[in-house]
Amino acid sequence: MDKKSNFLNILKIIFSVIIKACPAYFIFYALSDMLQGLSYGFNSFLMQKFYDSINTILDNGGLATMSYLLAGAVSLVIISSQLLDGVANFMYSNMTKKLSGHMNYIVNQKLIRLKAILYEDPNKLDLINKAFESSTKCVGLVFTFISMLAFHIPYLIFMLFYLASIQPWLCVILLLMFVPMSVSQLIKSTFFAKQEDHSAPLRRSLEEYENNICSKTFFKETRTLGIYGFFRKRYINILDDLNKLNWKTERKSCIIELCTRLVAMIGYMVLLVVLIVFSVQGIISIGQFAAVFSSIGLAFSVMQGVVDRNLGLVSRNIGFTKNYVNFMDLPELSPEFNFCESDNDDIILKDVSFQYPNANSFALKDITLTIKKNETVAVVGENGSGKTTLAKVLTGIYEPSTGSVSVMGCDISEKLPYSRISAVNQKFNRYALTLKENITISDQKGDESAIPEIIEKINLELDPQIFPDALETPLTTEFGGVDLSGGQWQKVAICRGIYRNHDVIVLDEPTAAIDPIEESSVYRSFTEMSKDKTAIIITHRIGSAKIADRILVMDQGRIMETGTHDELIKKGGKYAEMYNLQADWYLIEGSNT
Ligand SMILES: Nc1ncnc2c1ncn2[C@@H]1O[C@H](COP(=O)(O)OP(=O)(O)OP(=O)(O)O)[C@@H](O)[C@H]1O
């Protein structure tokens, strides 16, 4: 077992997080629990004295004052323990809400800082998927431990000493009952940890199929193409697998629990028999017999509580807690990652190769490239040639597997001038916000007066039929707004990218859904607006590449050709071939320029 997933280490990490979150509650809860445990033990001791005093009066006569005093003391202890129980419950309900919120906040903060490449790794995705569930289970684990340490264990230690003072055998029998129960919980903990490991990928698939069936984006296609039944079948199969997994673990754990309960019951019986034999033989007094007899039931149920409920909960939750600790251990960006100042405005890639997690081949291979300040570079190439990956590496979303990337003087493995970079991604987001918010969200300190000009240049017509509330029109039908066509959404995404204050902008197929005639006008406007910016445009439309100062042609992760449009045409290589294949389109485009 590595040091991080060591049981004690996990507890140390979780306890320090939780104690820091609400130390005062924590101390009060532990204190009231501990006093309650001790009051239970003390009560047994007082009961024995009470029964002995009654016995003495019955045998020898005399005044009952002592018995009354002892009865009063017993009542006082019972009332105090009830009050302490109330305090502990109050603390418990307040602390669980506060702590669950706090743990979720920590997970959210961590998610923001996670390196983007982790989302490409299925194992890490499982860990991310488990994170929220794990965080609340950690709270459960800590409470179980507090109540074990503060209530159950002090009470049991008190009882063991008490029983040992009466007759050491009683103590030995009580302890022996513990052993099989504890072992069974250890075995059960491995079952539950294994179950969680197998469940997480299944849960992720279940969510995916649920999304395929119910979500708005998938629904249209699954309905039109009749795919609904396919996903439903898969959904049911996965649900079935999850239930089987759950049933298997529960069944195994129940069998083990049943056996240990039987052993415990036998121990309990033996204890009672020993108690009766000892009292008949006069080894223990009537008071001791009565006190132990009346409190042994409680001691037994407390013990069962420790082993069955508490250790059971620990065994279930420790797996989740381990996941939480592993999740919190995932590599993250440094806190100062987004703050890099430098006078160098070039983007420099040296011998860059990149491989996705679990991929068999490299998506980028040996790329050495310098993009000068204010240069416009177009990247073209066939599907899967590595264009989008190059864009992600250029913008520091992914670190290269080998080689180095420096963006405006900052080594992206350490720092990145994010505040100077903007992008329009191939898979851009459609936010359920107003048109204005969909644009300004990229730069919340931006100058909103620039919006009309950007919208106009990108040809996003504010037709009142489409945008009844102009910029304030919500772009979502789910919240009483409108939906847009694919091309209109793409224009909104371009406006969002341009609105962000930037020195470098990456456009990854930004006009794929815009008709070719409008496209050339969008590109003209874009070039005009990006005169003093560095722009990287990824496109399949070779006509768009013509506007660039330089064109990179990618093939199987490598830069195959580089040059201006004219140079590449003259060269007669891959670019020229692609250009000729799209010749018809160029003729149309040419007649518009
Ligand atoms: N998340 C991923 N995990 C594993 N491999 C990936 C992942 N994303 C892309 N790839 C692989 O990396 C290679 C380059 O993909 P990339 O998306 O960069 O190509 P592209 O040139 O942008 O393609 P397209 O023109 O179709 O958008 C492809 O072989 C692809 O299969």
Ligand as a Chemical Component Dictionary entry (heavy atoms), coordinates in Angstrom:
data_LIG
# 
_chem_comp.id                   LIG 
_chem_comp.type                 NON-POLYMER 
_chem_comp.pdbx_formal_charge   0 
_chem_comp.three_letter_code    LIG 
# 
loop_
_chem_comp_atom.comp_id 
_chem_comp_atom.atom_id 
_chem_comp_atom.alt_atom_id 
_chem_comp_atom.type_symbol 
_chem_comp_atom.charge 
_chem_comp_atom.model_Cartn_x 
_chem_comp_atom.model_Cartn_y 
_chem_comp_atom.model_Cartn_z 
_chem_comp_atom.pdbx_ordinal 
LIG N1  N1  N 0 -9.043  12.920 -26.341 1  
LIG C1  C1  C 0 -8.326  12.166 -27.141 2  
LIG N2  N2  N 0 -7.812  11.007 -26.727 3  
LIG C2  C2  C 0 -7.078  10.217 -27.542 4  
LIG N3  N3  N 0 -6.788  10.533 -28.814 5  
LIG C3  C3  C 0 -7.275  11.703 -29.291 6  
LIG C4  C4  C 0 -8.074  12.575 -28.491 7  
LIG N4  N4  N 0 -8.407  13.655 -29.231 8  
LIG C5  C5  C 0 -7.849  13.451 -30.439 9  
LIG N5  N5  N 0 -7.179  12.300 -30.481 10 
LIG C6  C6  C 0 -6.409  11.743 -31.609 11 
LIG O1  O1  O 0 -5.382  12.667 -31.901 12 
LIG C7  C7  C 0 -5.207  12.808 -33.290 13 
LIG C8  C8  C 0 -5.296  14.291 -33.691 14 
LIG O2  O2  O 0 -6.595  14.758 -33.394 15 
LIG P1  P1  P 0 -7.017  16.272 -33.651 16 
LIG O3  O3  O 0 -8.354  16.476 -33.071 17 
LIG O4  O4  O 0 -5.920  17.146 -33.180 18 
LIG O5  O5  O 0 -7.079  16.306 -35.238 19 
LIG P2  P2  P 0 -7.638  17.432 -36.198 20 
LIG O6  O6  O 0 -6.615  17.632 -37.268 21 
LIG O7  O7  O 0 -8.018  18.647 -35.433 22 
LIG O8  O8  O 0 -8.910  16.715 -36.759 23 
LIG P3  P3  P 0 -10.265 17.359 -37.372 24 
LIG O9  O9  O 0 -9.905  18.062 -38.620 25 
LIG O10 O10 O 0 -11.102 16.179 -37.644 26 
LIG O11 O11 O 0 -10.837 18.259 -36.328 27 
LIG C9  C9  C 0 -6.276  11.955 -33.936 28 
LIG O12 O12 O 0 -5.658  10.756 -34.370 29 
LIG C10 C10 C 0 -7.260  11.651 -32.851 30 
LIG O13 O13 O 0 -7.783  10.378 -32.989 31 
# 
loop_
_chem_comp_bond.comp_id 
_chem_comp_bond.atom_id_1 
_chem_comp_bond.atom_id_2 
_chem_comp_bond.value_order 
_chem_comp_bond.pdbx_ordinal 
LIG N1  C1  SING 1  
LIG C1  N2  SING 2  
LIG C1  C4  DOUB 3  
LIG N2  C2  DOUB 4  
LIG C2  N3  SING 5  
LIG N3  C3  DOUB 6  
LIG C3  C4  SING 7  
LIG C3  N5  SING 8  
LIG C4  N4  SING 9  
LIG N4  C5  DOUB 10 
LIG C5  N5  SING 11 
LIG N5  C6  SING 12 
LIG C6  O1  SING 13 
LIG C6  C10 SING 14 
LIG O1  C7  SING 15 
LIG C7  C8  SING 16 
LIG C7  C9  SING 17 
LIG C8  O2  SING 18 
LIG O2  P1  SING 19 
LIG P1  O3  DOUB 20 
LIG P1  O4  SING 21 
LIG P1  O5  SING 22 
LIG O5  P2  SING 23 
LIG P2  O6  DOUB 24 
LIG P2  O7  SING 25 
LIG P2  O8  SING 26 
LIG O8  P3  SING 27 
LIG P3  O9  DOUB 28 
LIG P3  O10 SING 29 
LIG P3  O11 SING 30 
LIG C9  O12 SING 31 
LIG C9  C10 SING 32 
LIG C10 O13 SING 33 
# 
